[in-house]
Amino acid sequence: MSAKKKTKVKKTKKSDHAEAFLMINQVARNARTALSRHLLDLGLYAGQDGVMLALDADDGQTPGAIAASLGVTAPTVTKTIGRLAAQGFLRREGSPDDGRMMLVFLTDAGRDQIKSIRKSQRKTEKAAFAGLKKKEVAELLALLAAVDANISASLRPAAVSAAAPNTAAEAVTPLQDDSPVGDDAATDAD
């Protein structure tokens, strides 16, 4: 292959990766916006659903545990808990084991709201996947899982990555071509 063709192939792969990355971000933004609009109809703001769903999965958590499970800071969750408690969806209690620790619980109104949150999620999902076949959704899920694994691997501290050279990207079966993934892709991008 001539040098000119190699350069064109490289640029195409780079532009495909860039376009795919932009599309992932756009889809995530649009999905969150659509869900936020449904939640607003329920009197909830973006992020409040995550706190409530975390408590639905495991009621009686500390704000720090909720924050860790959602990947946000404790002050952000504390503010959200305050707003949800003011709306009557959550209640705060001191821990029976440690009086310094606060535990957060769903109220009955909060449990009722969980049903509405899940209905809003289903509406958003239905709109997002309209016209797609089950097989296409399964393929999309596999591709997104591979991308997420690659990103997660890149977020690990250097010491962990160096100790474990087999990244999640290597565990994923290549899709159609032999485009570099992981560290090789970073080298190609230079």
C-alpha positions as CSV (number, residue, x, y, z in Angstrom):
1,M,0.0,0.0,0.0
2,S,1.4,3.4,-0.9
3,A,2.2,5.9,1.8
4,K,-0.6,8.2,0.6
5,K,-3.2,5.4,1.0
6,K,-1.8,4.4,4.5
7,T,-2.2,8.1,5.6
8,K,-5.7,8.2,4.3
9,V,-6.6,4.9,6.1
10,K,-5.1,6.2,9.3
11,K,-7.0,9.5,9.1
12,T,-10.2,7.6,8.4
13,K,-9.8,5.4,11.4
14,K,-8.9,8.5,13.5
15,S,-11.9,10.4,12.2
16,D,-14.2,7.3,12.8
17,H,-13.0,7.1,16.4
18,A,-13.5,10.8,16.9
19,E,-17.0,10.7,15.4
20,A,-17.9,7.6,17.4
21,F,-16.7,9.3,20.6
22,L,-18.7,12.4,19.8
23,M,-21.7,10.4,19.1
24,I,-21.4,8.5,22.4
25,N,-21.3,11.8,24.2
26,Q,-24.2,13.2,22.3
27,V,-26.4,10.1,22.9
28,A,-25.6,10.2,26.6
29,R,-26.5,13.9,26.8
30,N,-29.7,13.4,24.8
31,A,-30.7,10.4,26.9
32,R,-30.1,12.2,30.1
33,T,-32.0,15.3,28.8
34,A,-35.0,13.2,27.8
35,L,-35.1,11.4,31.1
36,S,-34.7,14.7,33.0
37,R,-37.7,16.1,31.2
38,H,-39.8,13.1,32.3
39,L,-38.5,13.5,35.9
40,L,-39.3,17.2,35.9
41,D,-42.9,16.2,35.3
42,L,-42.6,14.3,38.6
43,G,-41.1,17.3,40.4
44,L,-37.6,15.8,40.4
45,Y,-34.4,17.2,39.0
46,A,-31.5,15.4,37.3
47,G,-29.5,13.3,39.8
48,Q,-32.3,13.0,42.4
49,D,-33.5,9.8,40.7
50,G,-30.0,8.2,41.2
51,V,-30.1,8.9,44.9
52,M,-33.6,7.5,45.2
53,L,-32.8,4.4,43.1
54,A,-29.6,3.8,45.2
55,L,-31.8,3.8,48.3
56,D,-34.4,1.6,46.6
57,A,-31.6,-1.0,46.0
58,D,-30.2,-0.6,49.6
59,D,-32.2,1.5,52.0
60,G,-30.6,3.0,55.0
61,Q,-27.2,4.1,53.5
62,T,-24.9,6.9,54.6
63,P,-24.6,9.9,52.3
64,G,-21.0,8.9,51.7
65,A,-22.0,5.4,50.6
66,I,-24.6,6.8,48.2
67,A,-22.0,9.3,46.8
68,A,-19.5,6.5,46.3
69,S,-22.1,4.3,44.5
70,L,-23.0,7.1,42.2
71,G,-19.5,8.4,41.6
72,V,-20.2,11.9,42.9
73,T,-19.0,13.9,45.9
74,A,-20.5,13.6,49.3
75,P,-21.5,17.3,49.5
76,T,-23.4,16.9,46.2
77,V,-25.4,14.0,47.6
78,T,-25.9,15.8,50.9
79,K,-27.5,18.7,49.1
80,T,-29.7,16.3,47.1
81,I,-30.8,14.4,50.2
82,G,-31.8,17.7,51.8
83,R,-34.0,18.6,48.8
84,L,-35.5,15.2,48.6
85,A,-36.2,15.2,52.4
86,A,-37.9,18.6,52.0
87,Q,-40.1,17.1,49.3
88,G,-41.0,14.2,51.7
89,F,-39.3,11.5,49.6
90,L,-36.5,10.7,52.1
91,R,-35.9,10.8,55.9
92,R,-32.7,11.0,57.8
93,E,-32.0,9.2,61.0
94,G,-29.0,8.8,63.3
95,S,-27.3,5.4,63.2
96,P,-28.2,3.2,66.1
97,D,-24.6,2.0,66.1
98,D,-22.8,5.4,65.8
99,G,-24.6,8.5,66.8
100,R,-22.3,10.6,64.6
101,M,-23.4,8.8,61.5
102,M,-26.6,9.7,59.5
103,L,-28.5,7.1,57.6
104,V,-31.0,7.9,54.8
105,F,-34.2,6.1,54.1
106,L,-37.0,6.3,51.5
107,T,-40.4,7.3,52.9
108,D,-43.6,5.8,51.7
109,A,-44.0,8.8,49.3
110,G,-40.4,8.1,48.1
111,R,-41.2,4.4,47.4
112,D,-44.3,5.5,45.4
113,Q,-42.1,7.9,43.5
114,I,-39.7,5.0,42.6
115,K,-42.5,3.5,40.5
116,S,-42.8,6.8,38.6
117,I,-39.1,7.1,38.1
118,R,-38.9,3.6,36.7
119,K,-41.9,4.4,34.4
120,S,-40.0,7.5,33.2
121,Q,-36.9,5.4,32.5
122,R,-39.0,2.9,30.5
123,K,-40.5,5.8,28.4
124,T,-37.0,7.1,27.7
125,E,-35.7,3.7,26.8
126,K,-38.7,3.0,24.5
127,A,-38.0,6.3,22.7
128,A,-34.3,5.6,22.5
129,F,-34.6,2.1,21.0
130,A,-37.6,2.6,18.8
131,G,-37.1,0.8,15.5
132,L,-34.2,-1.3,16.7
133,K,-34.3,-5.0,16.7
134,K,-33.3,-7.0,19.8
135,K,-30.2,-8.3,18.0
136,E,-29.2,-4.7,17.2
137,V,-29.7,-3.6,20.8
138,A,-27.6,-6.6,22.0
139,E,-24.8,-5.7,19.5
140,L,-24.9,-2.1,20.7
141,L,-24.7,-3.2,24.3
142,A,-21.7,-5.3,23.6
143,L,-19.9,-2.5,21.7
144,L,-20.7,0.0,24.5
145,A,-19.5,-2.5,27.1
146,A,-16.2,-2.8,25.2
147,V,-15.8,1.0,25.0
148,D,-16.6,1.4,28.7
149,A,-14.1,-1.3,29.6
150,N,-11.4,0.5,27.6
151,I,-12.2,3.8,29.3
152,S,-12.3,2.2,32.7
153,A,-8.9,0.6,32.1
154,S,-7.4,3.9,31.1
155,L,-8.7,5.4,34.4
156,R,-6.8,3.0,36.6
157,P,-3.6,4.2,38.3
158,A,-0.4,3.7,36.3
159,A,0.9,1.2,38.9
160,V,-2.2,-1.1,38.4
161,S,-2.0,-0.8,34.6
162,A,1.7,-1.7,34.6
163,A,1.2,-4.6,36.9
164,A,-1.6,-6.0,34.8
165,P,-0.8,-5.5,31.1
166,N,-3.9,-7.5,30.0
167,T,-6.5,-4.8,29.8
168,A,-10.2,-5.3,29.4
169,A,-9.8,-4.2,25.8
170,E,-7.8,-7.4,25.1
171,A,-10.6,-9.5,26.5
172,V,-13.1,-8.1,24.0
173,T,-13.2,-9.8,20.6
174,P,-12.3,-7.4,17.8
175,L,-15.3,-6.3,15.8
176,Q,-14.6,-6.0,12.1
177,D,-11.1,-4.8,11.6
178,D,-7.7,-5.0,13.4
179,S,-7.7,-1.3,14.5
180,P,-5.4,-0.8,17.5
181,V,-7.1,-0.6,20.9
182,G,-5.7,0.7,24.2
183,D,-2.1,1.7,24.3
184,D,-1.5,1.0,20.6
185,A,-4.3,3.4,19.7
186,A,-2.7,6.2,21.7
187,T,0.5,5.7,19.8
188,D,-1.3,5.9,16.5
189,A,-3.1,9.1,17.5
190,D,0.3,10.9,17.9
